[in-house]
Amino acid sequence: MFKIVVAFDKNKTIGYEGWMPWDIPEDLQHFKDVTLNSNIIMGTTTFNGLKKPLPKRVTYVLSSAPVSESENVKWISNLEEFINQYKDSDQVFYVCGGASIYKQFLPYTSEMIVSYVNGDWPSDTVFPEFNDEDFEISDLKEYTDFTVKSYKRIK
């Protein structure tokens, strides 16, 4: 099962110059709380933007080039095979970016956890378009600098 976890602003900005344009520790804590002790999926750019693999998570990196694997870092070399293997699984994978990865997994996502960041930020990367009618809001939490809406896919 795939769940997207993402933060974006009113223009669906998710990145600028290889990373998030905002620095909101409370949202990073929210991301950590959601993904801790879980599987996460990201592309090479997002993975390389990390100083090191995130602790207490297994990171799956979707890349056309081999990735140096370890106990906590796995390479996804064939997206179609990976999706077919896990889309109906009870095992949860949190899709964490970037834009291309979100777009490829969006049709197979059962849930989205979206942090709507206040403000209008510099952008060179945006979240892909999705049909709001495919999802219903299942939870809403207000924070000082952002609001988290959880969406479940309508069957």
N, C-alpha and C positions, 0 to 999 in steps of 0.2 A: 504494500500500500504506500502511495506517495502523498506527502503533504508538503505544500509550499510554505516556507516561512520567509517573509520579506518585509523590508521597511521602504516606504516611498513617500514622496511629498505630493502636493495637489496635482502636479504635472506628471506623476508616476516616475519621477527621477529616482533611480536606484544607485547611480554612480557618477563619479566625476574624477577623471584622471586616475582611474584604476582603483578607486575606493569610494566609500560613502562620503558625501560632501559635508555631513554633519558629524558632530561628536556628542552623542547623547548616552552617557554611561548607563542610565536607567533602561534604555532600549537594548543596549548590549547585555545587560543583566537579564532582561526578558528573554532575549535570544538564547542565552546560556541556560536559563531555567527550562525552556522548551526543549532544547536539543541535548542536554546533558545525558550521558549514558545511552545515546541513540546512534543511529546511522545517519550521516549527512552526505548529501551529494552536491558537488559543485564542479564548475569548469576550471580549466587551467589558470585563467586570469585571476579568478577569485582565490583559488588555492595558493597561487604565487603571491597574492597580496597579503596572505597571512605570514607572520614572522616564523611560525612553526605550526604543525598540525594542532588543532584544538584538542586539549586534553579531555579524556573520558568520553571520547566519541570515536567511531570508526568513520573515516572520511573516504568516500568514493569519489574519485576524480575522473570525470568524463573528458577524454582527450584522444586526439588522433595519434599523438606521440606517446610512447611508453612513459609511465610514471614510476618512479622508484617506490616500490611497494614495501610495506612493513606490516607489523601486526595491526596498526591503526590506520594505515593508508592503503587503499585498494584502487586498482586501475579499472575503469570501465572502457573497454576498447570497442565494444559493439553495443550501441544503444538499444537497438531493436531486440537483441537477445536479452539484455538486462531488463528492459521493460516487460517483455513477455514472461520472464522468469518471476518477477516480483509484483506485477500490477494487481494480482488478485490474492497476494500473500497477506497474512496477518502481520508479517514483519513490517515495521514502519521505517520509511526513509524520508528524511526531511530534505527537501530540495532548497538549496541556499544560494543559488545564483551562479553566474550572472544571467544577463538578459536572454542569451541564446539557450541556456540550460532551462530557464523558466519556460520559455516558449516550447521547447521540445517535450517537457514533462506536463505542461498545463492540461492537455487533453486526458491525461491519465491520473490527474490529481483528484483525490477524494475530499481534501480539505485544504483551505488556505488560511494562514495566520498572518494578517497584514497589520503592520504598524504604520499608521498614517501620521507622518511626521509633520508638525506645524511648520509653516513657512514655505518660501519659494527659494529653492537652492540651485546653485550652478549645476549644469547637467551635460553629460555626453552619453549617458546610458539610461534607458527607461524600461520599465516593466512592460511586457507585451500586453496588447489589448485582450480583454476577455469579456464574455457575455455575463453581465450581472445576473441575468435570469437563470443561469445554470447553477447558481449558488444561493443559499439562504444564510442569513447571519445567525450563528448559533451562540455567540458570546460577544460581549463588548466591555472593554475596560478602559477607563480614562486615566491618563497620566498627565503630568505637567506639560511636557513637550510633544506628546504624541497620544494617539488613541489606537488601541488594538481591537481589531474586528476579526473574529474567527468565522469563516464561511465553511459550510458543508455543501458538497455537491448534491443537487437534487437528482434523485434517481429517475 
